[in-house]
């Protein structure tokens, strides 16, 4: 007689079976296409408690079990000042997904929420610095973040409309402040709608960003530029369902010969150099 599957095994099965095409296939595809994981890597999988990073951690854990390329993962949670309820939610979800998380505490929320300007930018920079530092101390050579396909598209459109530049989000980067460290984005080809569908299917409830500033956004008091871009893309998809795919493909096929100017390595160049 076969034994009943545990809750975690059912969740894992949903990744391999029901959502294989939507989650597992694009995840593995990104790892291979962008050479995100190499033999001997020790990767700090950074978990914020949200749906994206939690799914990423589970996918990496499953890959670690079956990959032909041996690597090691450390599941790292930074508590930037969560409420007791949010901290408890992260711990409960990690236990349900059977993720052996390591939690360390910082004062990121306290510092960022006290800033007069750009609290989200300061929060993001401080978070990343703490994660790099802790990962390096644990002997890791890479950190993995949970940015997904839609983050890539929205960042590209935001940079063009609000930043006056054509700038994408790379699938991996060398750290400028932590020599020898890299940042990788294993969910680069995974769509947010599919992450949401998987979460709902399994009855999983994850955190959103839990700082006081984004609580204002959620209550309707503040509108972010990313939300505006989400709404714009949603409207464009009504007439062109492939609009996001087109943006994604475009950043993989940039034709520099058609641009009057560009930057490389922080240096500005003009088409006149080769005219």
C-alpha positions in Angstrom: 0.0 0.0 0.0 1.4 3.4 -1.0 1.8 6.0 1.7 -0.1 9.3 1.6 2.0 12.2 0.4 3.0 14.9 2.9 1.9 18.5 2.4 5.4 19.5 1.2 5.5 16.5 -1.2 2.1 17.6 -2.7 3.5 21.1 -3.2 6.6 19.8 -4.9 4.5 17.6 -7.1 2.5 20.6 -8.2 5.8 22.1 -9.4 6.8 19.0 -11.3 3.4 18.1 -12.7 0.6 20.7 -12.8 2.9 23.8 -13.2 5.9 22.1 -14.8 5.5 24.1 -18.1 4.9 27.4 -16.2 7.5 27.1 -13.4 10.0 24.3 -13.6 10.7 24.5 -17.3 11.4 28.3 -17.5 13.4 28.1 -14.2 15.7 25.4 -15.5 15.8 27.1 -18.9 17.0 30.3 -17.3 19.7 28.5 -15.3 21.0 26.9 -18.5 20.6 29.8 -20.9 22.3 32.3 -18.7 24.8 29.9 -17.0 23.5 30.9 -13.5 24.8 27.9 -11.6 28.2 26.3 -12.0 29.8 23.3 -10.4 31.0 24.0 -6.9 28.9 27.0 -6.4 27.7 27.8 -2.8 24.6 30.0 -3.3 22.8 32.1 -0.7 19.2 31.9 -1.7 17.7 35.1 -0.3 14.2 34.8 1.0 12.2 37.9 1.8 9.1 35.9 2.7 7.2 36.9 -0.4 5.8 34.5 -3.0 8.6 35.0 -5.5 11.6 34.3 -3.2 9.8 31.4 -1.5 9.1 29.8 -4.8 12.7 30.4 -6.0 14.0 28.8 -2.9 11.8 25.7 -3.4 12.9 25.5 -7.1 16.6 25.7 -6.2 16.1 23.1 -3.5 14.5 20.7 -6.0 17.3 21.4 -8.5 20.0 20.8 -5.9 18.6 17.3 -5.5 18.6 16.3 -9.1 21.1 18.5 -10.9 24.0 16.9 -12.8 26.0 20.1 -11.8 26.8 19.7 -8.1 26.3 22.9 -6.1 25.2 23.8 -2.5 22.5 26.2 -1.4 22.0 28.1 1.8 18.5 29.5 2.5 19.0 32.9 4.0 16.3 35.1 5.5 17.1 38.6 6.6 14.6 40.1 9.1 14.8 43.8 8.4 12.4 44.6 11.2 9.3 42.5 10.5 6.3 42.5 12.9 6.1 39.3 15.1 3.1 38.2 12.9 5.1 38.6 9.6 8.2 36.9 11.1 6.0 34.0 12.2 4.4 33.7 8.7 7.8 33.4 7.2 8.8 30.7 9.6 5.6 28.8 9.1 5.9 28.9 5.3 9.5 27.8 5.5 8.5 24.9 7.7 5.6 23.9 5.3 7.9 24.0 2.3 10.6 22.2 4.3 13.2 24.9 3.6 16.1 24.9 6.2 16.2 28.7 6.5 18.8 30.7 8.4 17.4 33.9 9.8 19.4 37.0 10.8 18.2 40.4 12.0 18.9 43.9 10.9 17.5 47.4 11.4 16.9 48.2 7.7 13.2 49.2 8.1 14.0 51.5 11.0 16.7 53.3 9.1 14.9 53.4 5.7 11.5 54.5 7.1 13.3 57.4 8.8 14.7 58.7 5.6 13.2 61.9 4.1 13.8 60.9 0.5 13.7 57.6 -1.5 13.1 55.2 1.4 12.5 52.2 -1.0 15.8 52.9 -2.7 17.7 53.1 0.6 15.9 49.9 1.9 16.8 48.0 -1.3 20.5 49.0 -1.1 20.8 48.2 2.6 19.1 44.9 2.2 21.4 43.8 -0.6 24.5 45.0 1.3 23.5 42.9 4.3 22.7 39.9 2.2 26.0 40.1 0.4 27.9 40.5 3.6 26.2 37.6 5.4 26.4 35.3 2.3 30.2 36.0 2.0 30.7 35.3 5.7 29.0 31.9 5.1 31.4 31.1 2.3 29.0 31.7 -0.6 30.1 33.0 -3.9 26.6 33.9 -5.2 23.4 35.3 -3.9 20.1 34.5 -5.7 17.2 37.0 -5.7 13.6 36.4 -6.7 13.1 38.9 -9.5 10.9 37.4 -12.2 9.9 37.9 -15.9 7.5 40.7 -15.1 10.1 42.6 -13.0 12.4 42.5 -16.0 9.7 43.9 -18.3 8.5 46.6 -15.8 12.0 47.7 -15.0 12.8 48.1 -18.7 9.7 50.2 -19.4 10.1 52.3 -16.2 13.7 53.2 -17.1 12.6 54.3 -20.6 9.5 56.3 -19.5 10.7 57.7 -16.2 14.5 57.4 -16.3 15.1 58.6 -19.9 17.3 55.6 -20.6 17.1 52.2 -22.2 18.1 49.9 -19.4 17.3 46.3 -18.6 17.7 44.0 -15.7 20.5 41.4 -16.1 20.0 37.7 -15.2 23.3 37.8 -13.4 25.8 40.4 -12.2 29.3 40.7 -10.7 29.2 42.6 -7.4 31.0 45.8 -7.4 31.4 46.1 -3.6 32.0 42.5 -2.7 34.8 41.1 -4.9 34.3 37.5 -6.0 30.5 37.6 -5.4 27.8 37.4 -8.0 24.0 38.0 -8.1 21.8 35.6 -10.0 18.1 35.8 -10.9 16.8 32.2 -11.4 13.1 33.3 -12.0 14.2 35.5 -14.9 11.8 33.7 -17.3 9.0 32.8 -14.8 5.8 34.9 -15.1 4.3 36.5 -12.0 0.7 35.3 -12.9 2.0 31.7 -12.8 3.6 32.2 -9.4 0.3 33.6 -8.1 -1.6 30.7 -9.6 0.8 28.1 -8.0 0.5 29.9 -4.6 -3.3 29.9 -4.7 -3.5 26.3 -5.9 -1.5 25.2 -2.8 -3.2 27.5 -0.4 0.0 29.4 0.4 -0.2 32.9 1.8 3.1 34.8 1.6 4.2 38.3 2.7 4.2 41.4 0.7 6.8 44.0 1.5 5.8 44.8 5.1 7.3 48.2 5.7 5.2 51.2 6.7 5.8 53.0 3.4 4.3 50.2 1.2 1.4 49.8 3.7 0.5 53.3 2.6 0.6 52.1 -1.1 -1.6 49.2 -0.3 -4.1 51.4 1.4 -4.3 53.6 -1.6 -2.5 56.7 -0.2 0.6 56.3 -2.4 0.9 55.2 -6.0 4.2 53.8 -7.2 5.7 54.2 -10.7 5.9 50.4 -10.9 2.1 50.1 -10.3 1.5 52.7 -13.0 3.7 50.6 -15.4 1.8 47.4 -14.4 -1.5 49.1 -15.3 0.0 50.4 -18.6 1.2 47.0 -19.7 -2.1 45.4 -18.6 -3.9 47.9 -20.9 -1.6 47.2 -23.8 -2.0 43.5 -23.5 -5.7 43.8 -24.3 -4.8 44.7 -27.9 -1.5 42.8 -28.0 -1.3 39.8 -25.7 2.4 39.3 -26.6 3.5 42.8 -25.6 5.5 41.7 -22.6 7.1 38.9 -24.6 8.1 41.5 -27.3 9.8 43.7 -24.7 11.6 40.6 -23.3 12.8 39.5 -26.7 13.8 43.1 -27.6 16.3 43.4 -24.7 17.9 40.2 -26.0 18.3 41.6 -29.5 19.4 45.2 -29.1 20.7 46.6 -32.3 23.4 49.2 -31.3 23.9 50.2 -34.9 20.6 52.0 -34.8 21.2 54.0 -31.7 22.8 57.5 -31.8 24.3 56.9 -28.3 24.9 54.3 -25.7 26.8 53.5 -22.5 29.2 50.6 -21.9 31.1 50.2 -18.7 29.9 53.6 -17.6 31.4 55.3 -20.6 29.2 57.2 -23.0 29.6 56.6 -26.8 28.2 58.2 -29.9 27.4 56.8 -33.3 29.8 59.5 -34.7 32.7 57.5 -33.4 32.2 55.0 -36.3 30.3 57.2 -38.7 
